[in-house]
Amino acid sequence: MLNHLSAFADRAIRSAVPSYSVSLIDRCSGKPHRISGIPLVLITREPVETSRELMRNRDPMRWDTFIERMDEKGSRQ
């Protein structure tokens, strides 16, 4: 029983705090920034801080961020 208690607590904490996906968007094309053809998407529980970090040392006239809340299963809403 005690072995399962920590797993239950971990799931309860994760479900209480929502997850977000944060993308870096090129304002010229309106498309997400890609690295080797794969869109740059970060999964986080602190979207504002992650957005700030993505924009650090970038021109805000060229770049923007897009934040989406994710559901419990990890799908974007």
PyMOL CGO cylinders between C-alpha atoms (Angstrom):
from pymol import cmd
from pymol.cgo import CYLINDER

trace = [
    CYLINDER, 0.00, 0.00, 0.00, 2.76, 2.45, 0.87, 0.3, 1, 1, 1, 1, 1, 1,
    CYLINDER, 2.76, 2.45, 0.87, 4.46, 1.81, -2.46, 0.3, 1, 1, 1, 1, 1, 1,
    CYLINDER, 4.46, 1.81, -2.46, 1.39, 3.04, -4.32, 0.3, 1, 1, 1, 1, 1, 1,
    CYLINDER, 1.39, 3.04, -4.32, 0.87, 6.06, -2.08, 0.3, 1, 1, 1, 1, 1, 1,
    CYLINDER, 0.87, 6.06, -2.08, 3.77, 8.05, -3.58, 0.3, 1, 1, 1, 1, 1, 1,
    CYLINDER, 3.77, 8.05, -3.58, 2.58, 7.30, -7.12, 0.3, 1, 1, 1, 1, 1, 1,
    CYLINDER, 2.58, 7.30, -7.12, -0.93, 8.43, -6.19, 0.3, 1, 1, 1, 1, 1, 1,
    CYLINDER, -0.93, 8.43, -6.19, 0.40, 11.65, -4.62, 0.3, 1, 1, 1, 1, 1, 1,
    CYLINDER, 0.40, 11.65, -4.62, 2.50, 12.37, -7.71, 0.3, 1, 1, 1, 1, 1, 1,
    CYLINDER, 2.50, 12.37, -7.71, -0.51, 11.95, -10.01, 0.3, 1, 1, 1, 1, 1, 1,
    CYLINDER, -0.51, 11.95, -10.01, -2.66, 14.13, -7.76, 0.3, 1, 1, 1, 1, 1, 1,
    CYLINDER, -2.66, 14.13, -7.76, -0.10, 16.94, -7.83, 0.3, 1, 1, 1, 1, 1, 1,
    CYLINDER, -0.10, 16.94, -7.83, 0.33, 16.69, -11.60, 0.3, 1, 1, 1, 1, 1, 1,
    CYLINDER, 0.33, 16.69, -11.60, -3.41, 16.83, -12.21, 0.3, 1, 1, 1, 1, 1, 1,
    CYLINDER, -3.41, 16.83, -12.21, -3.81, 19.84, -9.91, 0.3, 1, 1, 1, 1, 1, 1,
    CYLINDER, -3.81, 19.84, -9.91, -1.20, 21.91, -11.77, 0.3, 1, 1, 1, 1, 1, 1,
    CYLINDER, -1.20, 21.91, -11.77, -2.04, 22.40, -15.47, 0.3, 1, 1, 1, 1, 1, 1,
    CYLINDER, -2.04, 22.40, -15.47, 0.53, 21.92, -18.23, 0.3, 1, 1, 1, 1, 1, 1,
    CYLINDER, 0.53, 21.92, -18.23, 1.04, 24.27, -21.15, 0.3, 1, 1, 1, 1, 1, 1,
    CYLINDER, 1.04, 24.27, -21.15, 2.76, 24.06, -24.52, 0.3, 1, 1, 1, 1, 1, 1,
    CYLINDER, 2.76, 24.06, -24.52, 4.79, 27.10, -25.57, 0.3, 1, 1, 1, 1, 1, 1,
    CYLINDER, 4.79, 27.10, -25.57, 5.80, 27.64, -29.21, 0.3, 1, 1, 1, 1, 1, 1,
    CYLINDER, 5.80, 27.64, -29.21, 8.12, 30.21, -30.75, 0.3, 1, 1, 1, 1, 1, 1,
    CYLINDER, 8.12, 30.21, -30.75, 6.36, 31.83, -33.72, 0.3, 1, 1, 1, 1, 1, 1,
    CYLINDER, 6.36, 31.83, -33.72, 8.00, 33.64, -36.65, 0.3, 1, 1, 1, 1, 1, 1,
    CYLINDER, 8.00, 33.64, -36.65, 5.92, 36.80, -37.20, 0.3, 1, 1, 1, 1, 1, 1,
    CYLINDER, 5.92, 36.80, -37.20, 6.95, 37.03, -40.88, 0.3, 1, 1, 1, 1, 1, 1,
    CYLINDER, 6.95, 37.03, -40.88, 5.55, 33.62, -41.83, 0.3, 1, 1, 1, 1, 1, 1,
    CYLINDER, 5.55, 33.62, -41.83, 3.15, 33.06, -38.91, 0.3, 1, 1, 1, 1, 1, 1,
    CYLINDER, 3.15, 33.06, -38.91, 4.56, 29.55, -38.52, 0.3, 1, 1, 1, 1, 1, 1,
    CYLINDER, 4.56, 29.55, -38.52, 6.35, 27.94, -35.58, 0.3, 1, 1, 1, 1, 1, 1,
    CYLINDER, 6.35, 27.94, -35.58, 10.14, 28.01, -35.49, 0.3, 1, 1, 1, 1, 1, 1,
    CYLINDER, 10.14, 28.01, -35.49, 11.55, 24.67, -36.65, 0.3, 1, 1, 1, 1, 1, 1,
    CYLINDER, 11.55, 24.67, -36.65, 14.79, 22.91, -35.82, 0.3, 1, 1, 1, 1, 1, 1,
    CYLINDER, 14.79, 22.91, -35.82, 15.70, 20.27, -38.40, 0.3, 1, 1, 1, 1, 1, 1,
    CYLINDER, 15.70, 20.27, -38.40, 12.11, 20.40, -39.65, 0.3, 1, 1, 1, 1, 1, 1,
    CYLINDER, 12.11, 20.40, -39.65, 10.59, 19.79, -36.20, 0.3, 1, 1, 1, 1, 1, 1,
    CYLINDER, 10.59, 19.79, -36.20, 8.53, 22.59, -34.61, 0.3, 1, 1, 1, 1, 1, 1,
    CYLINDER, 8.53, 22.59, -34.61, 9.99, 23.93, -31.37, 0.3, 1, 1, 1, 1, 1, 1,
    CYLINDER, 9.99, 23.93, -31.37, 7.35, 23.26, -28.68, 0.3, 1, 1, 1, 1, 1, 1,
    CYLINDER, 7.35, 23.26, -28.68, 8.17, 23.28, -24.98, 0.3, 1, 1, 1, 1, 1, 1,
    CYLINDER, 8.17, 23.28, -24.98, 5.92, 21.62, -22.38, 0.3, 1, 1, 1, 1, 1, 1,
    CYLINDER, 5.92, 21.62, -22.38, 5.89, 23.48, -19.07, 0.3, 1, 1, 1, 1, 1, 1,
    CYLINDER, 5.89, 23.48, -19.07, 3.92, 24.29, -15.95, 0.3, 1, 1, 1, 1, 1, 1,
    CYLINDER, 3.92, 24.29, -15.95, 5.24, 27.89, -15.98, 0.3, 1, 1, 1, 1, 1, 1,
    CYLINDER, 5.24, 27.89, -15.98, 4.25, 29.28, -19.40, 0.3, 1, 1, 1, 1, 1, 1,
    CYLINDER, 4.25, 29.28, -19.40, 5.07, 32.94, -18.72, 0.3, 1, 1, 1, 1, 1, 1,
    CYLINDER, 5.07, 32.94, -18.72, 8.59, 32.15, -17.54, 0.3, 1, 1, 1, 1, 1, 1,
    CYLINDER, 8.59, 32.15, -17.54, 9.15, 29.77, -20.48, 0.3, 1, 1, 1, 1, 1, 1,
    CYLINDER, 9.15, 29.77, -20.48, 7.87, 32.39, -22.92, 0.3, 1, 1, 1, 1, 1, 1,
    CYLINDER, 7.87, 32.39, -22.92, 10.22, 34.96, -21.41, 0.3, 1, 1, 1, 1, 1, 1,
    CYLINDER, 10.22, 34.96, -21.41, 13.16, 32.57, -21.79, 0.3, 1, 1, 1, 1, 1, 1,
    CYLINDER, 13.16, 32.57, -21.79, 12.28, 31.82, -25.43, 0.3, 1, 1, 1, 1, 1, 1,
    CYLINDER, 12.28, 31.82, -25.43, 12.15, 35.54, -26.21, 0.3, 1, 1, 1, 1, 1, 1,
    CYLINDER, 12.15, 35.54, -26.21, 15.43, 36.36, -24.46, 0.3, 1, 1, 1, 1, 1, 1,
    CYLINDER, 15.43, 36.36, -24.46, 17.90, 37.91, -26.95, 0.3, 1, 1, 1, 1, 1, 1,
    CYLINDER, 17.90, 37.91, -26.95, 15.31, 37.76, -29.76, 0.3, 1, 1, 1, 1, 1, 1,
    CYLINDER, 15.31, 37.76, -29.76, 13.83, 40.64, -31.73, 0.3, 1, 1, 1, 1, 1, 1,
    CYLINDER, 13.83, 40.64, -31.73, 10.17, 41.02, -30.61, 0.3, 1, 1, 1, 1, 1, 1,
    CYLINDER, 10.17, 41.02, -30.61, 9.36, 42.54, -34.01, 0.3, 1, 1, 1, 1, 1, 1,
    CYLINDER, 9.36, 42.54, -34.01, 10.30, 39.21, -35.62, 0.3, 1, 1, 1, 1, 1, 1,
    CYLINDER, 10.30, 39.21, -35.62, 9.36, 36.65, -32.95, 0.3, 1, 1, 1, 1, 1, 1,
    CYLINDER, 9.36, 36.65, -32.95, 6.38, 35.92, -30.72, 0.3, 1, 1, 1, 1, 1, 1,
    CYLINDER, 6.38, 35.92, -30.72, 5.28, 33.06, -28.49, 0.3, 1, 1, 1, 1, 1, 1,
    CYLINDER, 5.28, 33.06, -28.49, 2.05, 31.08, -28.49, 0.3, 1, 1, 1, 1, 1, 1,
    CYLINDER, 2.05, 31.08, -28.49, 0.80, 29.41, -25.29, 0.3, 1, 1, 1, 1, 1, 1,
    CYLINDER, 0.80, 29.41, -25.29, -1.77, 26.60, -25.23, 0.3, 1, 1, 1, 1, 1, 1,
    CYLINDER, -1.77, 26.60, -25.23, -3.18, 24.86, -22.18, 0.3, 1, 1, 1, 1, 1, 1,
    CYLINDER, -3.18, 24.86, -22.18, -3.00, 21.06, -22.29, 0.3, 1, 1, 1, 1, 1, 1,
    CYLINDER, -3.00, 21.06, -22.29, -5.56, 18.65, -20.87, 0.3, 1, 1, 1, 1, 1, 1,
    CYLINDER, -5.56, 18.65, -20.87, -4.83, 15.84, -18.39, 0.3, 1, 1, 1, 1, 1, 1,
    CYLINDER, -4.83, 15.84, -18.39, -3.89, 13.43, -21.19, 0.3, 1, 1, 1, 1, 1, 1,
    CYLINDER, -3.89, 13.43, -21.19, -1.35, 15.84, -22.72, 0.3, 1, 1, 1, 1, 1, 1,
    CYLINDER, -1.35, 15.84, -22.72, -3.47, 16.94, -25.67, 0.3, 1, 1, 1, 1, 1, 1,
    CYLINDER, -3.47, 16.94, -25.67, -3.63, 20.61, -26.58, 0.3, 1, 1, 1, 1, 1, 1,
    CYLINDER, -3.63, 20.61, -26.58, -6.98, 22.26, -25.97, 0.3, 1, 1, 1, 1, 1, 1,
]
cmd.load_cgo(trace, "trace")
